[in-house]
Amino acid sequence: MRCLTRSASTFLLAIAFIQPAFAADVRLSQATDFRPDHAGVVTENGLDGFALVTFGVWQPSKDTEPSPKRTGETAASRYQSPSRRFSSSFRRAVYHAQVEAEEQRYALPQGLLDALIWTESRYNPLALSRSGAAGLGQLMPQTARDLGVFNRYDPRANIQGAAKYLRQMLDRFNAVHLAVAAYNAGPRAVEKASGVPLNDETPRYVRNVLSNWRERGK
């Protein structure tokens, strides 16, 4: 009986030491700011409300990439301006060859689909926006069905659908900036506005895609 009591005390003592560490892990996994020094888990909130959760994150070298604390950079700011991570994302590296193949297949301007997908989802195949757009190219349900994409979370199908839709918008408006605006806001909105719709999202979206496209060409 005395031995059992001692074992129980040891177990409770072990739990007391484990619980704070577990609580810290939960707080880290629920963090909303990008902090590369978190214990392998980073969650970023995108412009459209979707969340990017990345596991296995390592801390970058101080000589190659400044800390967000020093620069004042936040997750939201990276969705509103061209990012230095554009050329080095591991997710982009996984799908980039197929994106280039689809650009050639649909005779798209070189690098435009790449820049668009980066702006849409940061190359996260599981991205889901508050409006219901999903996947790498952030396809809406009806648009995906019209394009023949029946699983928006299938990276290959999503990239093909995004490329096809972007080609349709280029053919319809014969201008890159209007095609990009139509991809975001819909072709009817572009026709109604006789240009880029002046809403809260589309002008910034167009600037970001074109800026990333220019960065891609360097």
The 8 nearest C-alpha neighbors of each residue, nearest first, counted from 0:
[[1, 3, 2, 4, 5, 6, 7, 8],
 [0, 2, 4, 3, 5, 6, 7, 8],
 [1, 3, 5, 0, 4, 6, 7, 8],
 [4, 2, 0, 6, 5, 1, 7, 8],
 [5, 3, 7, 1, 6, 2, 8, 0],
 [4, 6, 8, 2, 3, 7, 9, 1],
 [7, 5, 9, 3, 8, 4, 10, 2],
 [6, 8, 10, 4, 9, 5, 3, 11],
 [9, 7, 5, 11, 6, 10, 12, 4],
 [8, 10, 6, 12, 7, 11, 13, 5],
 [11, 9, 7, 13, 12, 8, 6, 14],
 [12, 10, 14, 8, 13, 9, 7, 15],
 [11, 13, 15, 9, 10, 14, 8, 16],
 [12, 14, 10, 16, 15, 11, 9, 17],
 [15, 13, 17, 11, 16, 12, 18, 10],
 [14, 16, 12, 13, 18, 17, 11, 19],
 [15, 17, 13, 14, 18, 19, 12, 20],
 [18, 16, 14, 20, 15, 19, 13, 21],
 [17, 19, 21, 20, 15, 16, 14, 22],
 [20, 18, 22, 21, 17, 23, 16, 15],
 [19, 21, 23, 18, 22, 17, 24, 16],
 [22, 20, 18, 24, 23, 19, 17, 25],
 [23, 21, 19, 25, 24, 20, 18, 26],
 [22, 24, 20, 26, 21, 25, 19, 27],
 [25, 23, 27, 21, 22, 26, 28, 20],
 [26, 24, 22, 28, 27, 23, 29, 21],
 [27, 25, 23, 29, 24, 28, 30, 22],
 [28, 26, 24, 30, 29, 25, 23, 37],
 [27, 29, 25, 26, 30, 40, 24, 41],
 [28, 30, 26, 27, 25, 31, 42, 41],
 [31, 29, 27, 28, 32, 42, 26, 41],
 [30, 32, 42, 43, 29, 44, 33, 41],
 [33, 31, 30, 34, 74, 43, 73, 42],
 [34, 32, 74, 43, 41, 35, 42, 73],
 [33, 35, 36, 37, 32, 41, 67, 66],
 [36, 34, 58, 37, 33, 57, 56, 41],
 [35, 37, 58, 34, 38, 57, 39, 56],
 [38, 36, 35, 39, 34, 40, 27, 41],
 [37, 39, 40, 36, 27, 56, 24, 41],
 [38, 40, 56, 55, 54, 37, 57, 41],
 [41, 39, 54, 38, 53, 28, 37, 56],
 [42, 40, 53, 52, 33, 43, 54, 34],
 [43, 41, 52, 51, 31, 30, 53, 33],
 [42, 44, 51, 50, 31, 74, 33, 32],
 [45, 43, 50, 49, 48, 74, 31, 51],
 [46, 44, 48, 49, 47, 50, 75, 43],
 [45, 47, 48, 78, 75, 44, 49, 79],
 [48, 46, 45, 128, 49, 129, 130, 44],
 [47, 49, 45, 128, 129, 46, 44, 50],
 [50, 48, 128, 127, 45, 47, 126, 44],
 [49, 51, 44, 43, 45, 52, 48, 42],
 [52, 50, 43, 42, 53, 44, 49, 126],
 [51, 53, 42, 41, 50, 43, 54, 40],
 [54, 52, 41, 40, 51, 42, 56, 55],
 [55, 53, 40, 39, 56, 41, 52, 42],
 [54, 56, 39, 40, 57, 53, 38, 41],
 [57, 55, 39, 54, 40, 35, 58, 53],
 [56, 58, 59, 55, 39, 35, 36, 38],
 [57, 59, 35, 36, 60, 56, 37, 61],
 [60, 58, 57, 64, 61, 63, 35, 65],
 [59, 61, 62, 63, 64, 58, 65, 57],
 [62, 60, 63, 64, 65, 59, 66, 58],
 [61, 63, 60, 64, 65, 59, 66, 58],
 [64, 62, 60, 61, 65, 59, 66, 83],
 [63, 65, 61, 62, 60, 59, 66, 83],
 [66, 64, 61, 67, 69, 63, 70, 62],
 [65, 67, 68, 69, 70, 64, 61, 35],
 [68, 66, 72, 70, 71, 69, 65, 73],
 [67, 69, 66, 71, 70, 72, 65, 34],
 [70, 68, 66, 67, 71, 65, 72, 64],
 [71, 69, 67, 72, 68, 66, 65, 73],
 [70, 72, 67, 68, 69, 73, 66, 76],
 [73, 71, 67, 70, 76, 74, 68, 77],
 [74, 72, 76, 75, 71, 67, 33, 77],
 [73, 75, 77, 76, 33, 43, 32, 44],
 [76, 74, 78, 73, 77, 45, 46, 79],
 [77, 75, 79, 73, 78, 74, 72, 80],
 [76, 78, 79, 75, 80, 74, 82, 73],
 [77, 79, 75, 76, 80, 46, 45, 74],
 [80, 78, 76, 77, 207, 75, 203, 81],
 [79, 81, 77, 78, 207, 82, 76, 210],
 [82, 80, 211, 210, 207, 77, 83, 79],
 [81, 83, 84, 85, 77, 80, 211, 78],
 [82, 84, 85, 81, 86, 87, 77, 64],
 [83, 85, 82, 87, 86, 88, 81, 77],
 [86, 84, 83, 82, 87, 88, 117, 81],
 [85, 87, 84, 88, 83, 215, 91, 92],
 [86, 88, 84, 85, 89, 91, 92, 83],
 [89, 87, 91, 90, 84, 86, 85, 92],
 [88, 90, 92, 91, 87, 93, 122, 86],
 [91, 89, 93, 92, 88, 122, 123, 94],
 [92, 90, 88, 89, 93, 95, 94, 122],
 [91, 93, 89, 95, 90, 94, 88, 87],
 [92, 94, 90, 91, 95, 89, 96, 97],
 [95, 93, 91, 97, 96, 92, 98, 90],
 [94, 96, 98, 92, 97, 91, 93, 99],
 [97, 95, 99, 98, 94, 100, 93, 92],
 [98, 96, 100, 99, 95, 94, 101, 155],
 [97, 99, 95, 101, 100, 96, 102, 113],
 [98, 100, 102, 96, 97, 101, 95, 103],
 [101, 99, 97, 103, 98, 102, 104, 96],
 [102, 100, 104, 98, 103, 99, 105, 97],
 [103, 101, 107, 99, 100, 105, 104, 106],
 [102, 104, 106, 100, 101, 105, 107, 99],
 [103, 105, 101, 102, 106, 100, 107, 99],
 [104, 106, 107, 102, 103, 101, 166, 163],
 [107, 105, 103, 104, 102, 108, 166, 101],
 [106, 108, 102, 105, 109, 103, 166, 111],
 [109, 107, 111, 110, 106, 102, 112, 103],
 [108, 110, 111, 107, 102, 112, 99, 103],
 [109, 111, 113, 112, 212, 114, 108, 215],
 [112, 110, 114, 113, 108, 212, 109, 115],
 [113, 111, 115, 114, 110, 116, 102, 162],
 [112, 114, 110, 111, 116, 115, 117, 98],
 [115, 113, 212, 117, 111, 211, 112, 116],
 [114, 116, 112, 118, 117, 208, 113, 119],
 [117, 115, 119, 136, 118, 113, 114, 120],
 [116, 118, 121, 114, 115, 122, 119, 120],
 [117, 119, 115, 116, 120, 121, 208, 114],
 [120, 118, 116, 117, 115, 136, 137, 121],
 [119, 121, 122, 123, 135, 117, 118, 116],
 [120, 122, 117, 123, 118, 119, 116, 91],
 [123, 121, 120, 135, 117, 91, 90, 116],
 [122, 124, 120, 125, 126, 121, 135, 90],
 [125, 123, 134, 135, 126, 154, 152, 122],
 [126, 124, 134, 123, 152, 127, 133, 135],
 [127, 125, 134, 123, 133, 124, 49, 120],
 [128, 126, 133, 49, 132, 131, 125, 134],
 [129, 127, 49, 132, 131, 130, 48, 47],
 [128, 130, 131, 48, 47, 49, 127, 132],
 [129, 131, 128, 132, 47, 139, 127, 48],
 [132, 130, 128, 129, 139, 133, 127, 140],
 [133, 131, 139, 137, 138, 128, 127, 130],
 [134, 132, 137, 127, 138, 126, 151, 131],
 [133, 135, 124, 137, 152, 126, 125, 136],
 [134, 136, 124, 122, 120, 137, 123, 116],
 [135, 137, 116, 161, 134, 138, 119, 157],
 [138, 136, 133, 132, 134, 135, 119, 139],
 [139, 137, 132, 133, 136, 143, 142, 140],
 [138, 140, 132, 142, 141, 143, 131, 137],
 [141, 139, 143, 142, 144, 138, 132, 131],
 [142, 140, 144, 143, 139, 145, 138, 146],
 [143, 141, 145, 139, 144, 140, 146, 138],
 [142, 144, 148, 146, 140, 141, 145, 138],
 [143, 145, 147, 141, 146, 148, 142, 149],
 [146, 144, 142, 143, 147, 141, 148, 140],
 [147, 145, 143, 144, 148, 160, 142, 164],
 [146, 148, 144, 145, 149, 143, 160, 156],
 [149, 147, 143, 144, 146, 150, 156, 151],
 [148, 150, 144, 147, 151, 143, 156, 153],
 [151, 149, 152, 153, 148, 156, 157, 143],
 [150, 152, 153, 157, 134, 133, 149, 148],
 [153, 151, 134, 150, 154, 124, 125, 157],
 [152, 154, 156, 151, 150, 155, 157, 124],
 [155, 153, 157, 156, 152, 124, 158, 135],
 [156, 154, 158, 157, 153, 159, 97, 94],
 [157, 155, 159, 153, 158, 154, 148, 160],
 [156, 158, 160, 154, 159, 151, 155, 153],
 [159, 157, 161, 155, 160, 156, 154, 162],
 [160, 158, 156, 162, 157, 161, 163, 155],
 [159, 161, 157, 163, 158, 162, 146, 164],
 [160, 162, 158, 164, 136, 163, 159, 165],
 [163, 161, 159, 165, 160, 164, 158, 166],
 [162, 164, 160, 166, 161, 165, 159, 167],
 [165, 163, 167, 161, 166, 162, 160, 168],
 [164, 166, 168, 162, 167, 163, 161, 169],
 [167, 165, 169, 163, 164, 168, 162, 170],
 [168, 166, 164, 170, 165, 169, 171, 163],
 [167, 169, 178, 171, 165, 170, 166, 172],
 [170, 168, 178, 166, 173, 171, 172, 167],
 [169, 171, 167, 168, 173, 172, 166, 178],
 [170, 172, 168, 169, 173, 167, 178, 186],
 [171, 173, 169, 174, 170, 178, 168, 177],
 [174, 172, 169, 170, 171, 175, 178, 177],
 [175, 173, 177, 172, 176, 178, 169, 170],
 [174, 176, 178, 177, 179, 169, 173, 172],
 [175, 177, 179, 178, 174, 180, 205, 209],
 [178, 176, 180, 179, 174, 175, 181, 172],
 [179, 177, 168, 169, 181, 175, 180, 176],
 [178, 180, 182, 176, 177, 181, 205, 175],
 [179, 181, 177, 183, 182, 178, 195, 205],
 [182, 180, 185, 186, 178, 184, 183, 179],
 [181, 183, 179, 180, 185, 184, 178, 165],
 [184, 182, 180, 181, 185, 201, 179, 204],
 [183, 185, 181, 180, 182, 188, 201, 186],
 [184, 186, 181, 188, 187, 182, 183, 189],
 [187, 185, 181, 189, 188, 190, 184, 182],
 [186, 188, 190, 189, 185, 191, 181, 184],
 [187, 189, 191, 186, 190, 185, 184, 192],
 [188, 190, 186, 192, 194, 187, 191, 195],
 [191, 189, 193, 187, 192, 188, 186, 194],
 [190, 192, 188, 189, 193, 187, 194, 196],
 [191, 193, 189, 194, 196, 190, 188, 195],
 [194, 192, 190, 191, 189, 195, 196, 188],
 [195, 193, 192, 189, 196, 177, 190, 191],
 [194, 196, 189, 180, 177, 197, 192, 202],
 [197, 195, 192, 198, 189, 194, 188, 201],
 [198, 196, 195, 202, 199, 201, 192, 200],
 [197, 199, 200, 196, 201, 202, 195, 184],
 [200, 198, 201, 197, 202, 203, 196, 204],
 [199, 201, 198, 203, 202, 204, 197, 183],
 [200, 202, 204, 203, 205, 198, 180, 196],
 [203, 201, 205, 204, 200, 206, 197, 195],
 [204, 202, 206, 201, 205, 200, 207, 79],
 [203, 205, 201, 207, 202, 206, 200, 208],
 [204, 206, 202, 208, 207, 203, 180, 201],
 [207, 205, 203, 209, 204, 208, 210, 202],
 [206, 208, 210, 204, 205, 209, 80, 211],
 [207, 209, 211, 205, 115, 210, 206, 114],
 [208, 210, 212, 206, 211, 207, 205, 213],
 [211, 209, 207, 213, 212, 208, 206, 81],
 [212, 210, 214, 208, 114, 213, 209, 81],
 [211, 213, 209, 215, 114, 210, 214, 111],
 [214, 212, 216, 210, 215, 211, 209, 217],
 [215, 213, 211, 216, 212, 217, 210, 81],
 [216, 214, 212, 213, 217, 211, 110, 114],
 [215, 217, 213, 214, 212, 110, 109, 211],
 [216, 214, 215, 213, 212, 211, 86, 110]]
